[in-house]
Amino acid sequence: MYLTKRLIEHRLPDGSCLVLNTLSGAIDVIEAETWETLKSGNPRQLDALPPSLLKRLRDRSYIFASPAGEKRCLDRVRQLAARQAEFTPTQYVFNLTYKCNMACAYCFEGDLTDGDLTMSVDDVRAALRAVDTLASRMGPNYTFVLFGGEPLLPANRDLVRLVLDRARAADVKVQIVTNGYYLGDYVAELCSYAGVIDQIQVTIDGPEEVHDRRRPLKGGGPTFKAVTAGVEKALAGRLRVSVRANVDRDNIEDFPRLVDWVEEKGWLPLSDFSCYAYPVTHHRREASPAAMTEGDLLAYLQRTFRGQSSLLQVLGARGFKSLAHLANVIDPESVSVECPPLDRYCEAVANGHWSFAPDGLIYPCGQSLGVTEMAVGRYRPNLVVDETKTRLWKKRNVFEMTQCQECSYALICGGGCAFEAWSAHGDIGRNACGTTRAVVHAYLDRMTGYILNAPDRGEVG
């Protein structure tokens, strides 16, 4: 009898153990004596366990007849991940400019947005030709993303139109990531492309005074009124809008007030509207003292919005890598999150993200913009791809990374952020999940009361 190594144990105050089986996704509360017996591996003690318990443990992939059984189960997880990847669209991201009209202190692009570097019409056409070539190799399932800097600056109108015209001709969906300041000026034209615009993401960091403090214009000045007027106009035009709040310790307590404000505006019932909180992350530099771990944020959201079913229809929580599955099992009614297992950290791995930048280079992920050493090719005047680099990105998953192959946390962190690994070690093949263990257990500590009192908590033994 073989106990899988893919288990995470967390001691509860009553002496029992919360066990996360990252191989199968099972999460159970196991009595202390039973858990110690399982860990001992003593054949006589294991054989003395009740047959019904042994069957449950086998059914939930805790125990196998041999290590070969665990390997077969892991192979099935790998095959499932590969099938899911086949249905995930490749993202071709058009960073029309590095320039931005706002001065958000936490922006991961930093000084990059202070310059005037912007794509020309010829650049956009070259990038679209590159997409044609890449799509013949990556497959026909892909989407476009308009990004920046700020893609909807007034001077970018011809560039936006070029991308949207191609999207309409090729029947490709487009996402627009904008700070929203000039959205209202673009709505009339965007409505003429409503069939291809999948979503417009706009950031609102809180009620007016909070948002204006965190997201002012360059040189100073408020932005909240212009942004929210743009959202109002887009929703009136039946464009899909997703409001994202970038949250940390400076504004987390204001997030419920933002949700109340959105509710008062009458946006929540609209089928074209959604809203979510996202933790401010810093893969390029030292985290701010205000930064929250995903566990801090998720526990706050679960405590704050539990039971508010009307909000849960639109209120989501994204950016949770290590905790998504765990949160859904522990408290599925509290907040909507996506579920791992994560065989890879993000869509950039497996060559799922090609970011065309105004410097003529192609970057493998948004975090790497402007870091020329990270570029995986160029698109002007003609497409050139660095095959060595793209192979490294393609194989970066927990099944290939040596450090992840025996790690019980691997399938909930996906090996960590590749850019963070490169920043720390100069090698995207290294793992970058040093805080995962602490984040998981801190989150479980915060949720202990709920776990112990849940009427339908799963128990083994």
Secondary structure as a PSIPRED ss2 file (coil, helix, strand):
# PSIPRED VFORMAT (PSIPRED V4.0)

   1 M C   1.000  0.000  0.000
   2 Y E   0.000  0.000  1.000
   3 L E   0.000  0.000  1.000
   4 T C   1.000  0.000  0.000
   5 K C   1.000  0.000  0.000
   6 R C   1.000  0.000  0.000
   7 L E   0.000  0.000  1.000
   8 I E   0.000  0.000  1.000
   9 E E   0.000  0.000  1.000
  10 H E   0.000  0.000  1.000
  11 R E   0.000  0.000  1.000
  12 L C   1.000  0.000  0.000
  13 P C   1.000  0.000  0.000
  14 D C   1.000  0.000  0.000
  15 G C   1.000  0.000  0.000
  16 S C   1.000  0.000  0.000
  17 C E   0.000  0.000  1.000
  18 L E   0.000  0.000  1.000
  19 V E   0.000  0.000  1.000
  20 L E   0.000  0.000  1.000
  21 N E   0.000  0.000  1.000
  22 T C   1.000  0.000  0.000
  23 L C   1.000  0.000  0.000
  24 S C   1.000  0.000  0.000
  25 G C   1.000  0.000  0.000
  26 A C   1.000  0.000  0.000
  27 I E   0.000  0.000  1.000
  28 D E   0.000  0.000  1.000
  29 V E   0.000  0.000  1.000
  30 I E   0.000  0.000  1.000
  31 E C   1.000  0.000  0.000
  32 A H   0.000  1.000  0.000
  33 E H   0.000  1.000  0.000
  34 T H   0.000  1.000  0.000
  35 W H   0.000  1.000  0.000
  36 E H   0.000  1.000  0.000
  37 T H   0.000  1.000  0.000
  38 L H   0.000  1.000  0.000
  39 K H   0.000  1.000  0.000
  40 S H   0.000  1.000  0.000
  41 G C   1.000  0.000  0.000
  42 N C   1.000  0.000  0.000
  43 P H   0.000  1.000  0.000
  44 R H   0.000  1.000  0.000
  45 Q H   0.000  1.000  0.000
  46 L H   0.000  1.000  0.000
  47 D H   0.000  1.000  0.000
  48 A C   1.000  0.000  0.000
  49 L C   1.000  0.000  0.000
  50 P C   1.000  0.000  0.000
  51 P H   0.000  1.000  0.000
  52 S H   0.000  1.000  0.000
  53 L H   0.000  1.000  0.000
  54 L H   0.000  1.000  0.000
  55 K H   0.000  1.000  0.000
  56 R H   0.000  1.000  0.000
  57 L H   0.000  1.000  0.000
  58 R H   0.000  1.000  0.000
  59 D H   0.000  1.000  0.000
  60 R C   1.000  0.000  0.000
  61 S C   1.000  0.000  0.000
  62 Y C   1.000  0.000  0.000
  63 I E   0.000  0.000  1.000
  64 F E   0.000  0.000  1.000
  65 A C   1.000  0.000  0.000
  66 S C   1.000  0.000  0.000
  67 P H   0.000  1.000  0.000
  68 A H   0.000  1.000  0.000
  69 G H   0.000  1.000  0.000
  70 E H   0.000  1.000  0.000
  71 K H   0.000  1.000  0.000
  72 R H   0.000  1.000  0.000
  73 C H   0.000  1.000  0.000
  74 L H   0.000  1.000  0.000
  75 D H   0.000  1.000  0.000
  76 R H   0.000  1.000  0.000
  77 V H   0.000  1.000  0.000
  78 R H   0.000  1.000  0.000
  79 Q H   0.000  1.000  0.000
  80 L H   0.000  1.000  0.000
  81 A H   0.000  1.000  0.000
  82 A H   0.000  1.000  0.000
  83 R H   0.000  1.000  0.000
  84 Q H   0.000  1.000  0.000
  85 A H   0.000  1.000  0.000
  86 E H   0.000  1.000  0.000
  87 F C   1.000  0.000  0.000
  88 T C   1.000  0.000  0.000
  89 P C   1.000  0.000  0.000
  90 T E   0.000  0.000  1.000
  91 Q E   0.000  0.000  1.000
  92 Y E   0.000  0.000  1.000
  93 V E   0.000  0.000  1.000
  94 F E   0.000  0.000  1.000
  95 N E   0.000  0.000  1.000
  96 L C   1.000  0.000  0.000
  97 T E   0.000  0.000  1.000
  98 Y C   1.000  0.000  0.000
  99 K C   1.000  0.000  0.000
 100 C C   1.000  0.000  0.000
 101 N C   1.000  0.000  0.000
 102 M E   0.000  0.000  1.000
 103 A C   1.000  0.000  0.000
 104 C C   1.000  0.000  0.000
 105 A C   1.000  0.000  0.000
 106 Y C   1.000  0.000  0.000
 107 C C   1.000  0.000  0.000
 108 F C   1.000  0.000  0.000
 109 E C   1.000  0.000  0.000
 110 G H   0.000  1.000  0.000
 111 D H   0.000  1.000  0.000
 112 L H   0.000  1.000  0.000
 113 T H   0.000  1.000  0.000
 114 D H   0.000  1.000  0.000
 115 G C   1.000  0.000  0.000
 116 D C   1.000  0.000  0.000
 117 L C   1.000  0.000  0.000
 118 T E   0.000  0.000  1.000
 119 M C   1.000  0.000  0.000
 120 S C   1.000  0.000  0.000
 121 V H   0.000  1.000  0.000
 122 D H   0.000  1.000  0.000
 123 D H   0.000  1.000  0.000
 124 V H   0.000  1.000  0.000
 125 R H   0.000  1.000  0.000
 126 A H   0.000  1.000  0.000
 127 A H   0.000  1.000  0.000
 128 L H   0.000  1.000  0.000
 129 R H   0.000  1.000  0.000
 130 A H   0.000  1.000  0.000
 131 V H   0.000  1.000  0.000
 132 D H   0.000  1.000  0.000
 133 T H   0.000  1.000  0.000
 134 L H   0.000  1.000  0.000
 135 A H   0.000  1.000  0.000
 136 S H   0.000  1.000  0.000
 137 R H   0.000  1.000  0.000
 138 M H   0.000  1.000  0.000
 139 G C   1.000  0.000  0.000
 140 P C   1.000  0.000  0.000
 141 N C   1.000  0.000  0.000
 142 Y E   0.000  0.000  1.000
 143 T E   0.000  0.000  1.000
 144 F E   0.000  0.000  1.000
 145 V E   0.000  0.000  1.000
 146 L E   0.000  0.000  1.000
 147 F E   0.000  0.000  1.000
 148 G C   1.000  0.000  0.000
 149 G C   1.000  0.000  0.000
 150 E C   1.000  0.000  0.000
 151 P C   1.000  0.000  0.000
 152 L C   1.000  0.000  0.000
 153 L C   1.000  0.000  0.000
 154 P H   0.000  1.000  0.000
 155 A H   0.000  1.000  0.000
 156 N H   0.000  1.000  0.000
 157 R H   0.000  1.000  0.000
 158 D H   0.000  1.000  0.000
 159 L H   0.000  1.000  0.000
 160 V H   0.000  1.000  0.000
 161 R H   0.000  1.000  0.000
 162 L H   0.000  1.000  0.000
 163 V H   0.000  1.000  0.000
 164 L H   0.000  1.000  0.000
 165 D H   0.000  1.000  0.000
 166 R H   0.000  1.000  0.000
 167 A H   0.000  1.000  0.000
 168 R H   0.000  1.000  0.000
 169 A H   0.000  1.000  0.000
 170 A H   0.000  1.000  0.000
 171 D C   1.000  0.000  0.000
 172 V C   1.000  0.000  0.000
 173 K C   1.000  0.000  0.000
 174 V E   0.000  0.000  1.000
 175 Q E   0.000  0.000  1.000
 176 I E   0.000  0.000  1.000
 177 V E   0.000  0.000  1.000
 178 T E   0.000  0.000  1.000
 179 N C   1.000  0.000  0.000
 180 G C   1.000  0.000  0.000
 181 Y C   1.000  0.000  0.000
 182 Y C   1.000  0.000  0.000
 183 L H   0.000  1.000  0.000
 184 G H   0.000  1.000  0.000
 185 D H   0.000  1.000  0.000
 186 Y H   0.000  1.000  0.000
 187 V H   0.000  1.000  0.000
 188 A H   0.000  1.000  0.000
 189 E H   0.000  1.000  0.000
 190 L H   0.000  1.000  0.000
 191 C H   0.000  1.000  0.000
 192 S C   1.000  0.000  0.000
 193 Y C   1.000  0.000  0.000
 194 A C   1.000  0.000  0.000
 195 G C   1.000  0.000  0.000
 196 V C   1.000  0.000  0.000
 197 I E   0.000  0.000  1.000
 198 D E   0.000  0.000  1.000
 199 Q E   0.000  0.000  1.000
 200 I E   0.000  0.000  1.000
 201 Q E   0.000  0.000  1.000
 202 V E   0.000  0.000  1.000
 203 T E   0.000  0.000  1.000
 204 I C   1.000  0.000  0.000
 205 D C   1.000  0.000  0.000
 206 G C   1.000  0.000  0.000
 207 P C   1.000  0.000  0.000
 208 E H   0.000  1.000  0.000
 209 E H   0.000  1.000  0.000
 210 V H   0.000  1.000  0.000
 211 H H   0.000  1.000  0.000
 212 D H   0.000  1.000  0.000
 213 R H   0.000  1.000  0.000
 214 R H   0.000  1.000  0.000
 215 R C   1.000  0.000  0.000
 216 P C   1.000  0.000  0.000
 217 L E   0.000  0.000  1.000
 218 K C   1.000  0.000  0.000
 219 G C   1.000  0.000  0.000
 220 G C   1.000  0.000  0.000
 221 G C   1.000  0.000  0.000
 222 P C   1.000  0.000  0.000
 223 T C   1.000  0.000  0.000
 224 F H   0.000  1.000  0.000
 225 K H   0.000  1.000  0.000
 226 A H   0.000  1.000  0.000
 227 V H   0.000  1.000  0.000
 228 T H   0.000  1.000  0.000
 229 A H   0.000  1.000  0.000
 230 G H   0.000  1.000  0.000
 231 V H   0.000  1.000  0.000
 232 E H   0.000  1.000  0.000
 233 K H   0.000  1.000  0.000
 234 A H   0.000  1.000  0.000
 235 L H   0.000  1.000  0.000
 236 A H   0.000  1.000  0.000
 237 G C   1.000  0.000  0.000
 238 R C   1.000  0.000  0.000
 239 L C   1.000  0.000  0.000
 240 R C   1.000  0.000  0.000
 241 V E   0.000  0.000  1.000
 242 S E   0.000  0.000  1.000
 243 V E   0.000  0.000  1.000
 244 R E   0.000  0.000  1.000
 245 A E   0.000  0.000  1.000
 246 N E   0.000  0.000  1.000
 247 V E   0.000  0.000  1.000
 248 D C   1.000  0.000  0.000
 249 R C   1.000  0.000  0.000
 250 D C   1.000  0.000  0.000
 251 N C   1.000  0.000  0.000
 252 I H   0.000  1.000  0.000
 253 E H   0.000  1.000  0.000
 254 D H   0.000  1.000  0.000
 255 F H   0.000  1.000  0.000
 256 P H   0.000  1.000  0.000
 257 R H   0.000  1.000  0.000
 258 L H   0.000  1.000  0.000
 259 V H   0.000  1.000  0.000
 260 D H   0.000  1.000  0.000
 261 W H   0.000  1.000  0.000
 262 V H   0.000  1.000  0.000
 263 E H   0.000  1.000  0.000
 264 E H   0.000  1.000  0.000
 265 K C   1.000  0.000  0.000
 266 G C   1.000  0.000  0.000
 267 W C   1.000  0.000  0.000
 268 L C   1.000  0.000  0.000
 269 P C   1.000  0.000  0.000
 270 L C   1.000  0.000  0.000
 271 S C   1.000  0.000  0.000
 272 D C   1.000  0.000  0.000
 273 F E   0.000  0.000  1.000
 274 S E   0.000  0.000  1.000
 275 C E   0.000  0.000  1.000
 276 Y E   0.000  0.000  1.000
 277 A E   0.000  0.000  1.000
 278 Y E   0.000  0.000  1.000
 279 P E   0.000  0.000  1.000
 280 V C   1.000  0.000  0.000
 281 T C   1.000  0.000  0.000
 282 H C   1.000  0.000  0.000
 283 H C   1.000  0.000  0.000
 284 R C   1.000  0.000  0.000
 285 R C   1.000  0.000  0.000
 286 E C   1.000  0.000  0.000
 287 A C   1.000  0.000  0.000
 288 S C   1.000  0.000  0.000
 289 P C   1.000  0.000  0.000
 290 A C   1.000  0.000  0.000
 291 A C   1.000  0.000  0.000
 292 M C   1.000  0.000  0.000
 293 T C   1.000  0.000  0.000
 294 E H   0.000  1.000  0.000
 295 G H   0.000  1.000  0.000
 296 D H   0.000  1.000  0.000
 297 L H   0.000  1.000  0.000
 298 L H   0.000  1.000  0.000
 299 A H   0.000  1.000  0.000
 300 Y H   0.000  1.000  0.000
 301 L H   0.000  1.000  0.000
 302 Q H   0.000  1.000  0.000
 303 R H   0.000  1.000  0.000
 304 T H   0.000  1.000  0.000
 305 F H   0.000  1.000  0.000
 306 R C   1.000  0.000  0.000
 307 G C   1.000  0.000  0.000
 308 Q C   1.000  0.000  0.000
 309 S H   0.000  1.000  0.000
 310 S H   0.000  1.000  0.000
 311 L H   0.000  1.000  0.000
 312 L H   0.000  1.000  0.000
 313 Q C   1.000  0.000  0.000
 314 V C   1.000  0.000  0.000
 315 L E   0.000  0.000  1.000
 316 G E   0.000  0.000  1.000
 317 A E   0.000  0.000  1.000
 318 R C   1.000  0.000  0.000
 319 G C   1.000  0.000  0.000
 320 F C   1.000  0.000  0.000
 321 K C   1.000  0.000  0.000
 322 S C   1.000  0.000  0.000
 323 L C   1.000  0.000  0.000
 324 A H   0.000  1.000  0.000
 325 H H   0.000  1.000  0.000
 326 L H   0.000  1.000  0.000
 327 A H   0.000  1.000  0.000
 328 N H   0.000  1.000  0.000
 329 V H   0.000  1.000  0.000
 330 I H   0.000  1.000  0.000
 331 D C   1.000  0.000  0.000
 332 P C   1.000  0.000  0.000
 333 E C   1.000  0.000  0.000
 334 S C   1.000  0.000  0.000
 335 V C   1.000  0.000  0.000
 336 S E   0.000  0.000  1.000
 337 V C   1.000  0.000  0.000
 338 E C   1.000  0.000  0.000
 339 C C   1.000  0.000  0.000
 340 P C   1.000  0.000  0.000
 341 P C   1.000  0.000  0.000
 342 L C   1.000  0.000  0.000
 343 D C   1.000  0.000  0.000
 344 R C   1.000  0.000  0.000
 345 Y C   1.000  0.000  0.000
 346 C C   1.000  0.000  0.000
 347 E C   1.000  0.000  0.000
 348 A H   0.000  1.000  0.000
 349 V H   0.000  1.000  0.000
 350 A H   0.000  1.000  0.000
 351 N H   0.000  1.000  0.000
 352 G H   0.000  1.000  0.000
 353 H E   0.000  0.000  1.000
 354 W E   0.000  0.000  1.000
 355 S E   0.000  0.000  1.000
 356 F E   0.000  0.000  1.000
 357 A C   1.000  0.000  0.000
 358 P C   1.000  0.000  0.000
 359 D C   1.000  0.000  0.000
 360 G C   1.000  0.000  0.000
 361 L E   0.000  0.000  1.000
 362 I E   0.000  0.000  1.000
 363 Y E   0.000  0.000  1.000
 364 P C   1.000  0.000  0.000
 365 C C   1.000  0.000  0.000
 366 G H   0.000  1.000  0.000
 367 Q H   0.000  1.000  0.000
 368 S H   0.000  1.000  0.000
 369 L C   1.000  0.000  0.000
 370 G C   1.000  0.000  0.000
 371 V C   1.000  0.000  0.000
 372 T H   0.000  1.000  0.000
 373 E H   0.000  1.000  0.000
 374 M H   0.000  1.000  0.000
 375 A C   1.000  0.000  0.000
 376 V C   1.000  0.000  0.000
 377 G E   0.000  0.000  1.000
 378 R E   0.000  0.000  1.000
 379 Y C   1.000  0.000  0.000
 380 R C   1.000  0.000  0.000
 381 P C   1.000  0.000  0.000
 382 N C   1.000  0.000  0.000
 383 L C   1.000  0.000  0.000
 384 V E   0.000  0.000  1.000
 385 V E   0.000  0.000  1.000
 386 D C   1.000  0.000  0.000
 387 E H   0.000  1.000  0.000
 388 T H   0.000  1.000  0.000
 389 K H   0.000  1.000  0.000
 390 T H   0.000  1.000  0.000
 391 R H   0.000  1.000  0.000
 392 L H   0.000  1.000  0.000
 393 W H   0.000  1.000  0.000
 394 K H   0.000  1.000  0.000
 395 K C   1.000  0.000  0.000
 396 R C   1.000  0.000  0.000
 397 N C   1.000  0.000  0.000
 398 V C   1.000  0.000  0.000
 399 F C   1.000  0.000  0.000
 400 E C   1.000  0.000  0.000
 401 M C   1.000  0.000  0.000
 402 T H   0.000  1.000  0.000
 403 Q H   0.000  1.000  0.000
 404 C H   0.000  1.000  0.000
 405 Q C   1.000  0.000  0.000
 406 E C   1.000  0.000  0.000
 407 C C   1.000  0.000  0.000
 408 S C   1.000  0.000  0.000
 409 Y C   1.000  0.000  0.000
 410 A H   0.000  1.000  0.000
 411 L H   0.000  1.000  0.000
 412 I H   0.000  1.000  0.000
 413 C H   0.000  1.000  0.000
 414 G C   1.000  0.000  0.000
 415 G C   1.000  0.000  0.000
 416 G E   0.000  0.000  1.000
 417 C C   1.000  0.000  0.000
 418 A H   0.000  1.000  0.000
 419 F H   0.000  1.000  0.000
 420 E H   0.000  1.000  0.000
 421 A H   0.000  1.000  0.000
 422 W H   0.000  1.000  0.000
 423 S H   0.000  1.000  0.000
 424 A H   0.000  1.000  0.000
 425 H H   0.000  1.000  0.000
 426 G C   1.000  0.000  0.000
 427 D C   1.000  0.000  0.000
 428 I C   1.000  0.000  0.000
 429 G C   1.000  0.000  0.000
 430 R C   1.000  0.000  0.000
 431 N C   1.000  0.000  0.000
 432 A E   0.000  0.000  1.000
 433 C C   1.000  0.000  0.000
 434 G C   1.000  0.000  0.000
 435 T C   1.000  0.000  0.000
 436 T H   0.000  1.000  0.000
 437 R H   0.000  1.000  0.000
 438 A H   0.000  1.000  0.000
 439 V H   0.000  1.000  0.000
 440 V H   0.000  1.000  0.000
 441 H H   0.000  1.000  0.000
 442 A H   0.000  1.000  0.000
 443 Y H   0.000  1.000  0.000
 444 L H   0.000  1.000  0.000
 445 D H   0.000  1.000  0.000
 446 R H   0.000  1.000  0.000
 447 M C   1.000  0.000  0.000
 448 T H   0.000  1.000  0.000
 449 G H   0.000  1.000  0.000
 450 Y H   0.000  1.000  0.000
 451 I H   0.000  1.000  0.000
 452 L H   0.000  1.000  0.000
 453 N H   0.000  1.000  0.000
 454 A C   1.000  0.000  0.000
 455 P C   1.000  0.000  0.000
 456 D C   1.000  0.000  0.000
 457 R C   1.000  0.000  0.000
 458 G C   1.000  0.000  0.000
 459 E E   0.000  0.000  1.000
 460 V E   0.000  0.000  1.000
 461 G C   1.000  0.000  0.000
